[in-house]
């Protein structure tokens, strides 16, 4: 009987070692996923701030009664940039048990430590898989935000150049137009010296 227990213990030992090695590797992968999430957050926050500055400048300088239709193009692209960055920054709940739920489930459980290690290993794997999928989706949204930001900036510069050309052409036409001539006929009213008859002596 003792030899059977020793044989079973020796058979479990390699599996326990594999679980611990996998757990350590999953900790490394989870740290990398968290670092990538923070990097995406930083980039998306930059896109939001840059889009806000560009949108304010566009609305105040390019949207006027003369060229409002052209100014709306970069302004709309700026709004689309903010939407893309907001999608990237939107928080998503991770389907994992809380610390309290984990303790309440396992602290007095009749299941052994090996089953707990299996459960924790599976929980880490599910979390990493979820974070990788979420990071891919957020990275695509951040990339779209950068593309829209560049398009909004380029369009704003083009619209500003066109607006300056239109205003310059209007000013040049006003300068070339002849000034209206105003007739300066002197009105002579009766009783003035110029209307009195000259008497010859």
ROLUMNU-883364 format. One line per field, with one value per residue (C-alpha): residue in three letters; residue number from 1; x, y, z. Coordinates in steps of 0.2 Angstrom, whole numbers, m for minus. Example, Ala and Ser with C-alpha at 12.3 -4.5 7.8 and 13.67 -1.06 7.14 Angstrom:
res (ALA | SER) .
n (1 | 2) .
X (62 | 68) .
Y (m22 | m5) .
Z (39 | 36) .
# end
This chain:
res (UNK | UNK | UNK | UNK | UNK | UNK | UNK | UNK | UNK | UNK | UNK | UNK | UNK | UNK | UNK | UNK | UNK | UNK | UNK | UNK | UNK | UNK | UNK | UNK | UNK | UNK | UNK | UNK | UNK | UNK | UNK | UNK | UNK | UNK | UNK | UNK | UNK | UNK | UNK | UNK | UNK | UNK | UNK | UNK | UNK | UNK | UNK | UNK | UNK | UNK | UNK | UNK | UNK | UNK | UNK | UNK | UNK | UNK | UNK | UNK | UNK | UNK | UNK | UNK | UNK | UNK | UNK | UNK | UNK | UNK | UNK | UNK | UNK | UNK | UNK | UNK | UNK | UNK | UNK | UNK | UNK | UNK | UNK | UNK | UNK | UNK | UNK | UNK | UNK | UNK | UNK | UNK | UNK | UNK | UNK | UNK | UNK | UNK | UNK | UNK | UNK | UNK | UNK | UNK | UNK | UNK | UNK | UNK | UNK | UNK | UNK | UNK | UNK | UNK | UNK | UNK | UNK | UNK | UNK | UNK | UNK | UNK | UNK | UNK | UNK | UNK | UNK | UNK | UNK | UNK | UNK | UNK | UNK | UNK | UNK | UNK | UNK | UNK | UNK | UNK | UNK | UNK | UNK | UNK | UNK | UNK | UNK | UNK | UNK | UNK | UNK | UNK | UNK | UNK | UNK | UNK | UNK | UNK | UNK | UNK | UNK | UNK | UNK | UNK | UNK | UNK | UNK | UNK | UNK | UNK | UNK | UNK | UNK | UNK | UNK | UNK | UNK | UNK | UNK | UNK | UNK | UNK | UNK | UNK | UNK | UNK | UNK | UNK | UNK | UNK | UNK | UNK | UNK | UNK | UNK | UNK | UNK | UNK | UNK | UNK | UNK) .
n (1 | 2 | 3 | 4 | 5 | 6 | 7 | 8 | 9 | 10 | 11 | 12 | 13 | 14 | 15 | 16 | 17 | 18 | 19 | 20 | 21 | 22 | 23 | 24 | 25 | 26 | 27 | 28 | 29 | 30 | 31 | 32 | 33 | 34 | 35 | 36 | 37 | 38 | 39 | 40 | 41 | 42 | 43 | 44 | 45 | 46 | 47 | 48 | 49 | 50 | 51 | 52 | 53 | 54 | 55 | 56 | 57 | 58 | 59 | 60 | 61 | 62 | 63 | 64 | 65 | 66 | 67 | 68 | 69 | 70 | 71 | 72 | 73 | 74 | 75 | 76 | 77 | 78 | 79 | 80 | 81 | 82 | 83 | 84 | 85 | 86 | 87 | 88 | 89 | 90 | 91 | 92 | 93 | 94 | 95 | 96 | 97 | 98 | 99 | 100 | 101 | 102 | 103 | 104 | 105 | 106 | 107 | 108 | 109 | 110 | 111 | 112 | 113 | 114 | 115 | 116 | 117 | 118 | 119 | 120 | 121 | 122 | 123 | 124 | 125 | 126 | 127 | 128 | 129 | 130 | 131 | 132 | 133 | 134 | 135 | 136 | 137 | 138 | 139 | 140 | 141 | 142 | 143 | 144 | 145 | 146 | 147 | 148 | 149 | 150 | 151 | 152 | 153 | 154 | 155 | 156 | 157 | 158 | 159 | 160 | 161 | 162 | 163 | 164 | 165 | 166 | 167 | 168 | 169 | 170 | 171 | 172 | 173 | 174 | 175 | 176 | 177 | 178 | 179 | 180 | 181 | 182 | 183 | 184 | 185 | 186 | 187 | 188 | 189 | 190 | 191 | 192 | 193 | 194 | 195 | 196 | 197 | 198 | 199 | 200 | 201) .
X (0 | 14 | 23 | 7 | 6 | 24 | 22 | 6 | 15 | 30 | 18 | 10 | 27 | 31 | 13 | 14 | 31 | 23 | 9 | 21 | 31 | 16 | 9 | 26 | 25 | 7 | 12 | 25 | 12 | m1 | 12 | 16 | m3 | m5 | 10 | 2 | m14 | m6 | 3 | m13 | m21 | m6 | m8 | m27 | m26 | m14 | m25 | m40 | m30 | m23 | m40 | m48 | m35 | m37 | m56 | m56 | m44 | m54 | m71 | m64 | m54 | m60 | m79 | m86 | m100 | m89 | m81 | m91 | m94 | m76 | m72 | m85 | m74 | m59 | m71 | m81 | m64 | m59 | m75 | m73 | m55 | m62 | m75 | m61 | m50 | m65 | m69 | m51 | m51 | m68 | m66 | m71 | m74 | m63 | m74 | m64 | m69 | m65 | m53 | m67 | m76 | m60 | m56 | m74 | m74 | m57 | m52 | m63 | m65 | m62 | m53 | m34 | m21 | m17 | m35 | m33 | m17 | m27 | m40 | m28 | m19 | m35 | m40 | m24 | m25 | m43 | m38 | m23 | m34 | m47 | m34 | m26 | m42 | m46 | m29 | m31 | m48 | m41 | m26 | m36 | m47 | m31 | m23 | m40 | m39 | m21 | m26 | m41 | m31 | m18 | m33 | m41 | m24 | m20 | m38 | m37 | m21 | m29 | m45 | m34 | m24 | m40 | m48 | m33 | m33 | m52 | m50 | m35 | m44 | m59 | m48 | m39 | m55 | m61 | m44 | m46 | m64 | m65 | m71 | m88 | m88 | m99 | m106 | m102 | m114 | m116 | m134 | m138 | m152 | m161 | m154 | m136 | m123 | m120 | m138 | m140 | m141 | m126 | m130 | m120 | m116) .
Y (0 | 12 | 8 | 12 | 29 | 33 | 28 | 39 | 54 | 51 | 52 | 68 | 77 | 80 | 87 | 99 | 105 | 108 | 118 | 129 | 132 | 136 | 147 | 157 | 159 | 165 | 178 | 184 | 184 | 193 | 207 | 209 | 211 | 223 | 233 | 233 | 239 | 254 | 258 | 258 | 269 | 282 | 283 | 284 | 298 | 308 | 306 | 313 | 328 | 331 | 330 | 341 | 355 | 353 | 353 | 369 | 377 | 371 | 377 | 394 | 398 | 388 | 388 | 405 | 412 | 412 | 394 | 385 | 370 | 367 | 369 | 356 | 343 | 343 | 346 | 330 | 320 | 327 | 321 | 304 | 304 | 307 | 293 | 280 | 285 | 284 | 266 | 262 | 269 | 262 | 251 | 232 | 221 | 205 | 189 | 184 | 181 | 194 | 191 | 188 | 176 | 166 | 165 | 160 | 146 | 138 | 142 | 129 | 118 | 99 | 99 | 97 | 110 | 102 | 106 | 124 | 126 | 119 | 132 | 146 | 141 | 141 | 157 | 165 | 158 | 165 | 182 | 183 | 177 | 190 | 204 | 199 | 200 | 216 | 223 | 219 | 227 | 243 | 243 | 243 | 258 | 267 | 265 | 271 | 286 | 290 | 289 | 300 | 313 | 314 | 315 | 329 | 339 | 337 | 343 | 357 | 363 | 362 | 371 | 385 | 387 | 387 | 400 | 411 | 410 | 414 | 429 | 435 | 434 | 443 | 457 | 458 | 460 | 474 | 483 | 482 | 487 | 506 | 518 | 524 | 542 | 555 | 570 | 586 | 598 | 614 | 618 | 636 | 642 | 658 | 673 | 669 | 680 | 670 | 670 | 689 | 699 | 710 | 728 | 738 | 756) .
Z (0 | 4 | m12 | m21 | m13 | m16 | m35 | m36 | m28 | m39 | m54 | m48 | m45 | m64 | m66 | m52 | m58 | m75 | m67 | m58 | m73 | m83 | m70 | m70 | m88 | m88 | m75 | m88 | m102 | m91 | m86 | m105 | m109 | m95 | m102 | m119 | m112 | m103 | m120 | m129 | m116 | m117 | m136 | m136 | m123 | m134 | m149 | m139 | m133 | m150 | m158 | m145 | m149 | m168 | m166 | m156 | m169 | m184 | m176 | m172 | m187 | m202 | m199 | m205 | m215 | m231 | m231 | m217 | m229 | m231 | m213 | m208 | m217 | m205 | m190 | m195 | m196 | m179 | m171 | m179 | m172 | m154 | m157 | m162 | m147 | m135 | m142 | m138 | m120 | m116 | m100 | m102 | m87 | m87 | m83 | m68 | m50 | m37 | m23 | m10 | m21 | m24 | m5 | 0 | m13 | m9 | 9 | 16 | 1 | 2 | m15 | m14 | m18 | m35 | m40 | m34 | m44 | m59 | m56 | m54 | m70 | m80 | m73 | m78 | m96 | m98 | m92 | m104 | m119 | m115 | m113 | m129 | m139 | m130 | m134 | m153 | m154 | m145 | m155 | m171 | m164 | m159 | m176 | m184 | m173 | m178 | m197 | m194 | m185 | m199 | m211 | m201 | m199 | m218 | m222 | m210 | m218 | m236 | m231 | m223 | m239 | m249 | m238 | m238 | m258 | m258 | m247 | m256 | m273 | m266 | m259 | m276 | m285 | m273 | m276 | m295 | m295 | m300 | m286 | m289 | m295 | m286 | m295 | m287 | m295 | m285 | m282 | m283 | m272 | m276 | m267 | m267 | m274 | m289 | m295 | m293 | m310 | m313 | m316 | m328 | m323) .
# end
